[in-house]
Amino acid sequence: MNIIETKNLTKGSGAAMRVSDLDLAIPEGCVYGFLGPNGAGKTTTLKLLLGLLKPTNGIITFFGQKMTEQNRLSILAHTGSLIENPSYYGHLTGLENLQIIAKLKKVPAAEIEKALNTVRLYEQKDKKVKQYSLGMKQRLGIAMALLGNPRVLILDEPTNGLDPAGIREMREFIKDLPTTHQMTIIVSSHLLSEVEQMADMVGIIHHGKLVFQGTMATLEAQGDELEEVFLKLTEGGESL
């Protein structure tokens, strides 16, 4: 069963085309790696899924329901996200930041401790966020997205700027979520190596068009070297 589908999803037109005729099919319970060079249309697509941008054309379906202006908020109540650079109150602690989000989302305070433990920030919960490392801030953002027990978690380039240890920790955390939290994860990246190590399903976007969608095994079967397959699909795009 696909938990998210799009049909002919388009944003822009002519020279201003940002994404064109995307037909995404994202199975429930998977880690879906959304891969493409910088500027390919990844963030635009994720913003369309979250209702942050309005499509020029096309249909978005979540949980078997076509997204409309009338049901958008009820659908997104079951969707968590970390898009671009989230905002924090640096003078407040991690715990206090989460308490604010919990009140806005109207979720029980008990969920805060669970989220902190999930992202391994419980021991640092009383430290001011301005003292957090970049990796800790990324994990705090994911903890915020986890409040409310969403069925879908959308993460836009969550390993950007992290050191190797932080990247590895983030990767393992993302891989575990479908099992530990019964979630479907969509994670965008321009790094082939990262998607290869965490995703079950892959969608590759280039110049706003979906050039591949399928299992990681299917992608690997297209050639001896996965990087060569990717570069061929993206017409030699950026070196990854």
N, C-alpha and C positions, 0 to 999 in steps of 0.2 A: 504494500500500500504506500502510495506517495503522500507524504504529509504536506508538501508544498509543490505546486505546479504553476507554471506560467505558460501562456499561449500568446505568441506574437508580441511579446512585451517590448515596447519601443519607447524611447525618450529622445525627443529632438527630431529634426528633419533636415534634409539636404546637407550642407556643409556643417551644420550644427548637430548632426546625428551623434548621440552619445552611446546608445545601445539600440540594436535593431533586431526585431523579430526573435527574441529569445524564447525558446521552449525548454524551460527547466523542469526536471522531474527528480525530486529529492525524496528518497525512500525514508520511511519512519525508522528511527533508531540507528541511523548511520552517522558517520563523520563525513560530510560532503566538502571536499576541497575545491574551492573556487579559485582557479589559477589563471594568471595572465600577467604580461608585462605591465609596468607602471603606465597608467593612462589608458588601459585597455577597456575600462568600463566596469570594473569590479565594484568600486564604492558606489557608483551611480545605481547599479543593479540592487545592491543591498539597501540603499535608501528607498528605492522603489518598493521593495518588499516590505519595508517598515512604514510605508506611507509618508515618508519625509519628502518625497518627490512625487508628483502626479504624473502617471504615464501619459504619453501622447497617444498611445494605442495599446491594445492588448488586455489580457485578463490575468489576474493573480488569484490563485486559489490556496487557502490555508485550511487544513483539517476538513477538506471536502466542501468548504464554503467559498463561493466567489466573493472576494473582498470588494466592499462598496463603502461609500461615505457613511452609510447607516450602521454597518457592522464592524467597521475598521477598528474602533477602540476595543470592542469586545474580543475580537480576534487577537489583537496585539497585547491584550491582558495576559495571554498565554505565551508570549514571546519576549525573551530577554535579548539585549544587544549591547555590544561595545563597539561603537563606530567612531573612527578617527580619534581625537584626543578628548577623553571625557573630562568634565569639570569637577574639581574637588574644592572643598573648603580647607585650604592648607593650614589654617590656624586651629582647626579642629582635629580631633583624633580620628583614626580609622573607624572606631566604634561609633563616634558621634556622626560621622558622615553617613554611615549605614542606618543609623536611627532616623535621620532626616528622610532618607529614601524609603524606609519602611513605613513611615507615617504617610508619605505621599502615595505609596502604593496600597496603603491600608492593609498591611500584612502583619501578623502577630510578631511581637518582639522576639519570641523564641526562635524565629527563623534566622535572626541575625547571627546568633552563636553557631548555628548549623552552617551558614554561608562562610563565616570566618574559618571554621574548621575545614570546610571543603577546599578553600583556596590557601590553606596553611598560613593564615595571618592571625590566628587567635592570640599567639604570644606577643604580637606587635599591635594589638587592638588599641592600646592606650597611648601609643606614640602619635605625635602630631604628623599629619600627612605630609607636611613640608619636609619632614625628616625621612620620608620613605624613599627608597631607591625606585628607579623606573620600573623594575620588575614587580616590586611591591605595589606600586600604583596601578599597574596593569591587573594584578590579582584583585586589588580592591575594586576596580571597575567591574571585573567579572563577578565578584561577590554581590555587587549592587544589581547586576543583571540576573543573578540567581534568585533574588528575593521574589517571592510569589510562586516559586516552583514552576517555571515556564516549561512548556513542552518542547519549545524550539529555542536555541541559543545561537545568535548571529554575531560572529566575531570578525572584525575587519583588521587584518594584518596584526594579530595580537602579539607576534614575536618581534615586531619592529623595534630596533634600538636596544634589544636585550643582549646581554653577554651570553657566551656559549652555555654556561650553566643555567641561566635564566631561560634560554630557548628550550633546553632539554626538559626542564621542569614544567614549562608551559605545555610542551608537546605531550608529555606523559599525562598531565592533568586533563587535557582535552580528550585524549584517547579513552580515558576512564569514564568520562561523563555519561555516555550512552548506557553503560552498565550500571553505574552507581546511582544515576539520577533519572534513568529512563527518558533521556532527552535525545533529540536530533540536533546535531551541531553543524552549522555552516561556517566554515572558516576560510577567509580569503587570504591569498598570499601571492607574492611574485617569486617566491622561492620554491622551485621544484623539489628540492631535497626535503623541505619541511612537509609539504603536502604528501610526498611519497611515504613518509614515515608515520603519518597519522590518519590518512583518509582511507575510507572504504570505497567511496565514489568520488569521481572527479568531473568537474566541468571546466573546460578551458575556453577563455574568452580572448578575442584579439580584434582590435579595431571595432569593438562594440558588438561583435558577432560570436555566437557560440560555435567553436570549431571542433569540439569534441565533448562528448558526455558518455560516461560509462564507468565500469569498475576499474580500479587500479590495475587489476590483472589484465583486462582488455587493453588498456593503454600500453602496458609493458609488452604485450604480445605483438605490438605493431612494429617492433624493431629490436635490435640487439642492445642498443644503448638508449635508455629512457630520455636522456637529455637531447639526443639527436631527434627522437620522435617529437619532443616538445618544440624544439627549434623549427622543425619542418612544419608543424601545425601552425606556428606563429610566424612563419615566413622569415625565420632567422632573427626574430625580434631581439630584445635585449639579452645579453649574455647573462645567464643565471649561474 
